Amino acid sequence: MTNNQQALDDIAGKIAAGVRMLGGLKQGAEEQVRNIVESALSQFDVVTHERMQVQEAMLRKAREELTALDARVHELEAQVRTLIK
């Protein structure tokens, strides 16, 4: 092996080691950013997507029940009016 080849192999090895190190740093940085974001969000009054969907379903059901009750009240009012006459 020539000195040039050996030098190129050394450089390639160092570059490969640097790339591996950067890969590890990237993963560590992603975890750190995720932890920071989770910590920041925990200080706010936020809900998960699942909980929001449950609340939307409950609201939809309550609206349906309110509409049905409103219709029933109008029905009963009409019956009262006919009885009074």
C-alpha positions, 0 to 999 in steps of 0.5 A: 500500500502506498503512502497516498493510499494509506493517507486516503484510507486514514482520511476516509476512516476519519470521515466515516467516524465523523459521519457516525458521530454526527448520526449520534448527535442528530439522534441526541439532538432530536430527543433533546428537542422533543423533551424541550417541546414536551416540557413547554407544552406541559406548561400550557392547558392543552389536550390530546387529539383523542380527548378532543375527539371525545369532547367533540362527540359529546358535544355533538350528542348534546346538540342532538339531544337539545334539538330533540328537546326543543322540538318536544317543547314546541310540541307540548306548547302547541298542545297547551295552546289547543287545550286552552282554546 
